[in-house]
Amino acid sequence: MSEDNNNFYLSIKDLINETLVRDLIIFSFLFLLVITQVWENISLLLFPLITFAFSIFFRIVNTNKWRTEFEERPIIYNPIGLEKKHANRLFFTALFQLILLFWIGAESLYNPHIVDQYFQYFTWLFIFLYTFGFFWIFVDLWKHSKVEIILSRINKENPKTYDSIVSFLKIKNFRLIALINLFVFIALNILNSILIITSNQVPLFRIQLNLPGTGSGGSDPMTTSSLIYFILLISPLFAVISLILTYRDVNNFSKEELDKILEPLPKNIQMIIIEHLKALDKKIKDQLNIE
């Protein structure tokens, strides 16, 4: 690699791969189908857009991890779990949200006189999917959030050497993160259910949503609570906070434990592992006091 600092930055071309292009094409196609229905109010469109944005982030991280890995990958480094699994789960929920939007939009165009009879059920399912997508990525986070040395890949003289986990998401921290996100998921859906049930009795904070077919056949705009914007922000906010806590916990490991793992290994293998750890993250480098 050239010593030019610009080489440490990835271009747009470097970030794109076949899987990412596939996701973009599928999501864009469904999104275009939805917006061709002519949605005047884009509030509901923000939900799948935010979900998909998180999915793209994890997809890009996953497909470019090889740039910080050596040949034969002696280190497994997953500070926020399996990014591929996160991306797939969020991508699925984003597509499901778009399908629901297309359905309710089509119903408002072709059956405007009855769409208000099940708009509340649509709202409940739509919010459930949105909040579930962000909760879903934390269900089995503890299984994959770790820094692990695959000794069998580099210690050819003794291929039966046991692999060693240098760091992992602590169980107490995982329980805290999982419980907080479960609480947020349940609380937001209970709040949404209450708002739906009391929509007619408590008109406070109500907003009108114009569906594509609003006005045709004498249909009125749908109404919902303005607190959907609160739900829109809370789920991704807690997801970001939880991922930051996971990242810090996994990157914070004992140098003494690492020394015990490396001590019985040949010096050349120790150097390979240390150099790899050094390349993974600046915080790990600082923690190991490697200059």
C-alpha positions in Angstrom: 0.0 0.0 0.0 1.2 3.5 -0.8 2.2 5.8 1.9 -0.2 8.4 0.6 -2.8 8.9 3.3 -5.6 9.1 0.7 -5.2 5.3 0.2 -6.6 4.8 3.7 -10.0 6.1 2.5 -12.3 3.9 0.5 -14.0 5.3 -2.6 -17.7 4.7 -3.4 -16.5 2.0 -5.9 -14.7 0.2 -3.2 -17.8 0.0 -1.0 -20.1 -1.5 -3.6 -20.4 -5.2 -4.2 -23.0 -7.5 -5.7 -25.0 -8.1 -2.5 -25.2 -4.4 -1.8 -26.3 -3.7 -5.4 -28.9 -6.4 -5.1 -30.4 -4.9 -1.9 -30.5 -1.4 -3.5 -32.2 -2.7 -6.6 -34.9 -4.6 -4.8 -35.6 -1.9 -2.2 -35.6 0.9 -4.9 -38.0 -1.1 -7.1 -40.5 -1.6 -4.3 -40.0 2.0 -3.1 -40.8 3.3 -6.6 -43.9 1.2 -6.7 -45.0 2.8 -3.5 -44.3 6.4 -4.5 -45.9 6.1 -7.9 -49.2 5.9 -5.9 -48.5 9.6 -5.2 -48.2 9.9 -1.4 -48.7 13.5 -0.4 -47.6 12.8 3.2 -44.2 11.1 3.4 -44.3 10.4 7.2 -44.9 6.6 6.8 -42.3 6.4 4.1 -39.6 7.4 6.6 -40.0 4.1 8.5 -38.7 1.8 5.8 -36.1 4.3 4.7 -34.6 4.4 8.2 -34.7 0.7 8.5 -33.1 0.2 5.1 -30.4 2.8 5.9 -29.3 0.7 8.9 -29.4 -2.4 6.8 -27.1 -0.8 4.2 -24.7 0.4 7.0 -24.3 -3.2 8.3 -24.0 -4.5 4.7 -21.2 -2.1 3.9 -19.3 -3.0 7.1 -19.7 -6.7 6.6 -18.6 -6.7 2.9 -15.5 -4.6 3.6 -14.2 -6.3 6.8 -11.7 -8.2 4.6 -9.8 -4.9 4.1 -8.6 -5.1 7.7 -7.9 -8.8 7.7 -4.7 -10.7 6.9 -4.6 -13.8 4.7 -6.2 -16.8 6.4 -7.9 -14.6 8.9 -6.1 -15.5 12.2 -8.5 -13.2 14.1 -12.3 -13.2 14.2 -13.3 -9.6 15.0 -17.0 -9.0 15.5 -17.3 -6.0 17.9 -21.0 -5.5 17.1 -22.0 -9.1 16.3 -22.5 -10.5 12.8 -23.1 -7.5 10.5 -24.4 -9.8 7.7 -27.2 -11.1 10.0 -28.1 -7.6 11.2 -28.3 -6.4 7.5 -30.5 -9.4 6.5 -32.9 -8.9 9.4 -33.3 -5.2 8.8 -33.6 -5.6 5.1 -36.4 -8.1 5.5 -38.4 -5.8 7.8 -37.8 -2.9 5.5 -39.2 -4.8 2.5 -42.2 -6.0 4.6 -42.9 -2.3 5.5 -42.8 -1.3 1.9 -45.2 -4.1 1.0 -47.7 -3.0 3.7 -47.4 0.6 2.4 -48.1 -0.5 -1.2 -51.1 -2.5 0.0 -52.7 0.3 2.1 -52.0 2.8 -0.7 -53.7 0.5 -3.2 -56.7 -0.1 -0.9 -57.1 3.7 -0.5 -57.3 4.0 -4.3 -59.6 1.1 -5.1 -61.6 0.8 -1.9 -61.5 4.2 -0.3 -64.8 3.8 1.4 -63.7 0.9 3.6 -60.0 1.6 4.1 -60.7 3.4 7.4 -62.1 0.2 8.8 -58.7 -1.6 9.0 -56.3 1.4 8.9 -55.8 0.9 12.7 -54.8 -2.8 12.1 -52.4 -1.6 9.4 -50.9 1.0 11.8 -50.4 -1.6 14.6 -48.7 -4.1 12.3 -46.6 -1.4 10.6 -45.2 -0.1 13.9 -44.7 -3.6 15.2 -42.5 -4.5 12.2 -40.5 -1.3 12.5 -39.8 -1.8 16.2 -39.2 -5.5 15.9 -36.5 -5.0 13.2 -34.4 -3.0 15.6 -35.1 -5.4 18.5 -34.3 -8.5 16.4 -30.7 -7.7 15.9 -30.0 -8.0 19.7 -31.7 -11.3 20.3 -28.5 -13.4 19.9 -25.9 -10.7 20.0 -23.9 -12.4 22.7 -23.2 -15.4 20.4 -21.2 -13.5 17.9 -19.8 -10.3 19.6 -16.2 -11.3 20.3 -12.5 -11.2 19.4 -11.3 -14.7 18.8 -7.8 -16.0 17.8 -8.0 -19.0 15.4 -4.7 -20.6 16.3 -5.2 -23.6 14.0 -5.0 -21.3 11.0 -1.6 -19.9 11.8 0.1 -22.6 14.0 0.7 -25.1 11.2 3.1 -27.1 13.4 0.3 -27.9 15.8 -3.0 -27.6 13.9 -4.9 -29.1 16.8 -4.2 -26.0 18.9 -7.3 -24.8 20.6 -8.7 -21.5 19.5 -8.9 -18.8 22.1 -11.4 -16.1 22.7 -9.6 -12.9 23.7 -12.8 -10.9 24.4 -16.5 -11.3 24.2 -19.7 -9.4 25.1 -20.1 -9.9 28.8 -23.2 -11.8 29.8 -24.3 -9.1 32.3 -23.9 -6.4 29.6 -25.8 -8.5 27.1 -28.6 -9.1 29.5 -28.8 -5.4 30.2 -28.8 -4.5 26.4 -31.3 -7.2 25.6 -33.6 -6.3 28.4 -33.5 -2.6 27.6 -34.3 -3.2 23.9 -37.0 -5.7 24.8 -38.5 -3.1 27.2 -38.4 -0.5 24.5 -39.9 -2.8 21.9 -42.8 -3.8 24.2 -43.3 -0.3 25.6 -43.5 1.3 22.1 -46.0 -1.3 20.9 -48.1 -0.9 24.1 -48.1 2.8 23.5 -49.1 2.4 19.9 -51.9 0.0 20.9 -53.2 2.5 23.5 -53.1 5.3 20.9 -55.0 3.2 18.4 -57.7 2.1 20.9 -58.2 5.7 22.3 -57.9 7.4 18.9 -61.5 8.5 18.9 -61.8 9.3 22.6 -58.6 11.3 22.9 -58.0 13.5 19.9 -55.0 15.2 21.5 -51.8 15.1 19.4 -53.7 13.7 16.4 -52.4 14.3 12.9 -54.0 13.6 9.5 -52.4 11.4 7.0 -53.4 11.7 3.3 -53.3 8.3 1.6 -53.0 8.1 -2.2 -56.7 7.7 -2.5 -57.8 10.2 0.1 -60.6 12.3 -1.2 -61.9 9.8 -3.8 -65.3 8.4 -3.1 -65.8 11.0 -0.4 -63.1 9.4 1.8 -61.5 11.4 4.6 -57.8 11.5 5.6 -56.7 8.9 8.1 -55.8 10.1 11.5 -53.1 8.9 13.9 -51.1 10.2 16.8 -48.2 12.5 16.3 -46.3 10.2 18.7 -45.5 8.0 15.7 -42.6 10.4 15.2 -41.5 9.6 18.8 -41.5 5.9 17.9 -39.7 6.6 14.6 -36.7 8.0 16.5 -36.7 6.0 19.7 -36.1 2.5 18.2 -33.0 3.4 16.1 -31.7 5.7 18.9 -31.6 2.8 21.4 -30.2 0.5 18.8 -27.3 2.9 18.2 -26.7 3.3 22.0 -26.7 -0.5 22.4 -24.3 -1.1 19.6 -21.9 1.5 21.0 -22.0 -0.2 24.4 -21.4 -3.6 22.8 -18.5 -2.2 20.7 -16.8 -0.7 23.8 -17.3 -3.9 25.9 -15.8 -6.2 23.2 -12.8 -3.9 22.6 -12.1 -3.6 26.3 -10.2 -6.8 27.1 -7.4 -7.7 29.5 -3.8 -7.5 28.2 -2.8 -10.0 30.8 -5.3 -12.6 29.5 -3.9 -12.0 26.0 -0.4 -12.5 27.2 -1.4 -15.9 28.7 -2.9 -16.9 25.4 0.2 -15.9 23.4 2.9 -17.1 25.9 3.0 -20.8 24.7 3.1 -19.8 21.1 6.2 -19.3 19.0 7.5 -15.7 18.7 6.7 -15.4 15.0 3.0 -16.4 15.6 2.8 -14.0 18.5 3.9 -11.2 16.2 1.3 -12.2 13.6 -1.5 -12.0 16.1 -0.3 -8.8 17.6 0.1 -7.1 14.2 -3.4 -8.3 13.3 -4.9 -6.9 16.5 -3.0 -3.7 15.9 -4.6 -3.3 12.4 -8.2 -4.0 13.7 -8.9 -1.0 15.9 -7.1 2.1 17.2 -8.5 1.5 20.7 -7.1 -2.0 20.8 -3.7 -0.7 19.6 -3.7 1.9 22.4 -4.8 -0.7 25.0 -2.0 -3.0 24.0 0.4 0.0 24.1 1.7 -0.8 20.6 3.4 2.1 19.0 
